[in-house]
């Protein structure tokens, strides 16, 4: 998981996995608060994802 910078007043997030296991990733904005973002990866699928509107920029 890494912060990919700011884009249109939002904080971007991206992550990648080198395995094809099923998992759930929960990301919480500890600065602004609010509900967490939940990302899921299905069994048998290699997970890699980018969210350009993960959280509003502080």
Beta strands, then each sheet from edge to edge (+ up, - down):
strand 1: 2-7
strand 2: 10-16
strand 3: 23-27
strand 4: 37-41
strand 5: 48-56
sheet 1: 1+ 2- 5+
sheet 2: 3+ 4-
end
